Amino acid sequence: MALNVHPELSHFDMIVPCGLHGRRVTSMREVLAAACPPSQDVALRLAAEVISALNGR
C-alpha cells in the first residue's frame, strides 16, 4: 500500500504505477489542495484504522 500525502511528485516521473502505463502517481495534496491534512494526522488515522481492522472492529 502506498499513501502519498505531500511528496515531491517529480520523483515519481519514471515509475509506472501498478503497471498502468499512461497513468501517473498523485498525492492527497494534489487532489485535496488546502483541505489536505498534515502527514502526521494521516499517519495516526491510518494506524488507528489498521489496528481497528485487525481487532475485528
Stockholm file with secondary structure:
# STOCKHOLM 1.0

chainA/1-57         MALNVHPELSHFDMIVPCGLHGRRVTSMREVLAAACPPSQDVALRLAAEVISALNGR
#=GR chainA/1-57 SS CCCCSSCCGGGGTTCCGGGCTTCCCCCHHHHHGGGCCCHHHHHHHHHHHHHHHHTTC
#=GC SS_cons        CCCCSSCCGGGGTTCCGGGCTTCCCCCHHHHHGGGCCCHHHHHHHHHHHHHHHHTTC
//
